[in-house]
């Protein structure tokens, strides 16, 4: 986890799924129509550069780029090319949500957190701080973006 934070695998980036307070189970249950479930990639990146279709589901392209600014949220799990994380709890801070995660990589297990909020146009913004500051926008990748022409 020594890569620059803005490119660090969405582990600390996108662990970023704006959920609504309480426990992870409550947060997932409260998510409006699964608004944050799915595959996400940094705005301006091409979905097919990080994701592929496998059995009708979106998965990371193999071999996965460890620095791909992308992540997948499925239920209470958030996955990046490097890590698989369990959303332990979610704490609201204004419009932003602080996600506390328990993440596993090929060499370690540890805690991480991400600060996120919904953004215009169905995007998700990851912030570096719970109070002010700038953030990075992520766009959702749909099945259509990955189908061959």
C-alpha positions as CSV (number, residue, x, y, z in Angstrom):
1,X,0.0,0.0,0.0
2,X,2.8,2.4,-0.8
3,X,1.5,3.6,-4.1
4,X,0.2,7.2,-4.2
5,X,-3.1,7.4,-2.5
6,X,-4.9,8.9,-5.5
7,X,-3.9,5.8,-7.5
8,X,-3.8,3.4,-4.7
9,X,-6.1,0.6,-5.5
10,X,-9.5,1.7,-4.5
11,X,-8.9,-0.2,-1.4
12,X,-8.7,3.0,0.5
13,X,-10.2,4.7,-2.4
14,X,-13.4,3.1,-3.1
15,X,-14.0,1.4,-0.2
16,X,-16.2,4.0,-0.7
17,X,-19.7,3.2,-1.1
18,X,-22.0,5.8,0.3
19,X,-24.3,3.9,2.6
20,X,-26.5,5.1,5.3
21,X,-25.4,4.9,8.9
22,X,-25.5,2.0,11.3
23,X,-24.1,-1.5,10.9
24,X,-23.0,-2.8,7.5
25,X,-26.1,-5.0,7.3
26,X,-28.4,-2.1,8.1
27,X,-26.5,0.1,5.6
28,X,-26.9,-2.4,2.8
29,X,-30.5,-2.8,3.6
30,X,-31.1,0.9,3.5
31,X,-29.3,1.5,0.2
32,X,-31.9,3.0,-2.2
33,X,-32.4,0.3,-4.9
34,X,-28.8,-0.9,-4.6
35,X,-27.6,2.6,-5.7
36,X,-23.9,1.8,-4.9
37,X,-23.8,-1.9,-5.9
38,X,-21.8,-2.7,-9.0
39,X,-18.5,-2.0,-10.7
40,X,-16.9,1.5,-10.5
41,X,-14.0,3.1,-12.3
42,X,-12.4,6.5,-12.0
43,X,-14.2,9.1,-14.2
44,X,-12.6,9.2,-17.7
45,X,-11.2,5.7,-17.6
46,X,-12.5,3.0,-19.9
47,X,-14.5,0.3,-18.2
48,X,-13.1,-2.5,-20.4
49,X,-9.6,-1.6,-19.2
50,X,-10.4,-3.0,-15.7
51,X,-13.5,-5.2,-16.1
52,X,-14.7,-8.1,-18.1
53,X,-17.9,-10.2,-18.3
54,X,-17.8,-13.7,-16.9
55,X,-21.0,-15.7,-16.8
56,X,-23.1,-12.5,-17.1
57,X,-21.3,-10.9,-14.2
58,X,-18.8,-8.1,-14.1
59,X,-15.4,-9.2,-12.8
60,X,-11.9,-7.8,-12.8
61,X,-10.0,-8.4,-16.1
62,X,-7.1,-10.9,-15.7
63,X,-4.4,-10.3,-15.2
64,X,-5.7,-7.4,-13.1
65,X,-3.7,-4.2,-12.9
66,X,-2.9,-3.6,-9.3
67,X,-3.2,0.2,-9.8
68,X,-6.5,0.2,-11.7
69,X,-8.6,2.9,-10.2
70,X,-11.6,0.5,-10.0
71,X,-13.6,-1.5,-7.5
72,X,-16.7,-3.7,-7.2
73,X,-19.4,-3.6,-4.5
74,X,-21.5,-6.6,-4.0
75,X,-23.6,-6.8,-0.9
76,X,-21.4,-6.0,2.1
77,X,-18.2,-6.7,0.1
78,X,-16.0,-4.2,-1.6
79,X,-13.3,-5.7,-3.9
80,X,-10.3,-4.0,-5.6
81,X,-7.7,-5.6,-7.9
82,X,-5.6,-6.1,-4.7
83,X,-8.0,-6.6,-1.9
84,X,-11.3,-8.0,-0.7
85,X,-12.9,-6.0,2.0
86,X,-15.8,-6.5,4.4
87,X,-17.8,-3.3,5.2
88,X,-17.7,-3.4,9.0
89,X,-19.5,-0.2,9.7
90,X,-20.6,3.0,8.1
91,X,-20.6,6.4,9.9
92,X,-22.4,9.4,8.3
93,X,-20.6,12.8,8.3
94,X,-22.9,15.2,6.6
95,X,-23.4,14.0,3.0
96,X,-20.3,11.9,3.3
97,X,-20.1,8.4,4.6
98,X,-17.1,7.0,6.4
99,X,-16.7,3.3,5.6
100,X,-14.7,1.2,8.1
101,X,-13.4,-1.9,6.4
102,X,-11.6,-5.1,7.2
103,X,-9.5,-6.0,4.1
104,X,-7.6,-9.0,3.0
105,X,-4.8,-9.1,0.5
106,X,-2.5,-11.9,-0.6
107,X,-0.1,-10.9,2.2
108,X,-2.0,-9.3,5.0
109,X,-5.3,-8.5,6.8
110,X,-6.0,-5.1,8.1
111,X,-8.3,-2.2,8.7
112,X,-9.0,0.5,6.2
113,X,-11.5,3.3,5.7
114,X,-12.9,5.3,2.9
115,X,-14.8,8.6,2.7
116,X,-17.4,8.8,0.0
117,X,-20.6,10.5,-1.2
118,X,-23.0,10.3,-4.1
119,X,-22.3,12.8,-6.9
120,X,-24.2,14.3,-9.8
121,X,-25.0,12.1,-12.7
122,X,-25.1,8.8,-10.7
123,X,-21.4,9.1,-9.9
124,X,-19.6,8.4,-6.6
125,X,-17.0,10.8,-5.1
126,X,-14.2,9.5,-2.9
127,X,-12.8,12.2,-0.6
128,X,-9.4,12.3,1.2
129,X,-11.0,13.9,4.3
130,X,-14.3,13.9,6.1
131,X,-14.2,17.7,6.4
132,X,-14.0,19.6,3.1
133,X,-11.3,19.1,0.5
134,X,-11.4,17.7,-3.0
135,X,-12.3,14.2,-4.2
136,X,-12.1,11.9,-7.1
137,X,-15.2,10.9,-9.1
138,X,-16.0,7.3,-10.1
139,X,-18.5,6.2,-12.8
140,X,-20.5,3.0,-12.7
141,X,-19.7,0.4,-15.4
142,X,-22.7,-1.4,-16.8
143,X,-22.9,-4.6,-18.8
144,X,-23.3,-2.7,-22.0
145,X,-19.9,-1.1,-21.6
146,X,-18.2,-4.5,-21.6
147,X,-20.0,-6.2,-24.4
148,X,-18.1,-6.7,-27.6
149,X,-19.3,-4.4,-30.5
